[in-house]
């Protein structure tokens, strides 16, 4: 009978130790998940700060352009590092949010090239916007370049 009680006590001790260790590991997992969420928020904020402090420059191959003639326009962010994915749109004005045409998708490089082709002699400006997605929240930065139409 003593052997049965002793065996039961030893088995109970082993299970209790494993249970305590398991609880300790579960608590550590919860701590690490909380820390991970905090770090993800800090990284997202750092990326947002980097983008909001950046500016787009547009460089046409030539300041003179003819109606119906396509010309290359290069864009460059002042930020020299790679960026989170973004899309480039052409818009009707610097303030336009309704009328826009996608030019480039899922860009991560701070340098890019797009093309401009004026449709008439009065279309001497190209407006673009770069749109970033931060966990479902959109952030947009805009720029324009002006040409002399021939």
N, C-alpha and C positions, 0 to 999 in steps of 0.2 A: 504494500500500500504506500509506503514511504517513497518507493521508487516512482510510483505513478504521480505522487504529489510533486516530487522533485523534478520529474520530467515536465510536468505541467508548468511549474514555476520557471524552469529554464526556457521552455517554449514561449511563455508569456513575456519573459524578459527580452527575448530576441525580437518578438513582434513589437513590443513597446519601443525598443531602440530603433527599429526600422521605421516605425510610425513617427517618432520624434525627428529622425533624420529626414523623412519624407516631408513633414511639416516645415522643417527648416528650409529645405530646397524649394518648396512651393512659395514660402515667404520671400526667398531670394529672387525667384522668378518674377513675382509681383513687383518687387523693388526695381529690378532691371527693366521691366516693361514700362514702368513709370518714368524711369530715367531716360529710356529710349524715346518716349513721346516728347519729353522735355527737349532732348537734343534735336529731334526732328523739327520742332517748332523754332529752335534757335537757328538751325540751318536754313529753314524757309525764310526767316526774318533777315538773315545775312544775305541771302540771294535777292530778296526784295530790296534791301538797302543798296546792294550793288547795282541793280537795274535802275532804281529810281535816281541814282546819282550818275547814270550814264547818259550819253547824248549820241544821236545818230548824225553822221555827216554823210552827205550825198555828193558824189563827184561824177559829173557827166564826162564822157570822152571828149566832147567839144561843146562850147557854149552856143554854137550856131547849129540849128537843126531845121530841116525842111519838113513841110507838111507831108505826111505819108512816109517819111523816112525814119526807120527805126534806129535808135542810138542806145548804146550801152550806158548804164548809170551804175556806178559802184557805191555801195553803202558801207559805212564803217562805224562801229560803236567805239567810243573812247575807251571803254573797258577792254583790256587786251586779253583777258582770259576767256575760256569757253564759257558759254552762257547756258542757262536752262533752255529747253526747246522753246522756240517762238515762231510765229507766223508773220510774214510781211504782206501787207495789204496796200493797194493804191486806193486813195479816197478822192472825193470831189473837192474837198477843202481841208484845211488843217483841223477844223472842228467837226467834220462829218463823221457820223457813226452809222448812218443808214446806208449810204451808197459806197460800197467798197468791193474791190475785186482782189482775190487772193493771188499773190505773185509767187511766194515761196512758202513751203510748209516745213515744220519740224527742223528749223535751222538751229544750230548750236554754236556755230562759229561767229565770232564778232565781225568778220568781214563777209560780204555777200555782193553779188552782182544781179542787177535787174535791168530791164530794157524799157525805154520810153519812146513812144511814137506819137507825135502830136497829130490830132485829127483835123485841126484847122489852125489858122495863123494866130488866133487869140489864146490858144492853149499853150502858154509859155511857162507853166509851172507844173511840177509833179509833186503831189502830196502822198506821203506814205505813212503808215503806222505799223509798229511792231507790237504784237500782242503776246503776252506771256500768261501762262496759267499757273497760279499758285494754289494748289489744292482746291481747284474749282473756282477760285476767285481770279478774275481777269484784271491784268494791269497792262496799260497801253502807253507807249511813248511815240511821239510823232515827229516828223521832219518834212522839209520841202526843199526842192531845188528849182532854180529859175533858169530859163534858157532865153536866147535871142532867136526868134523864128525868122527864117529867110524865105 
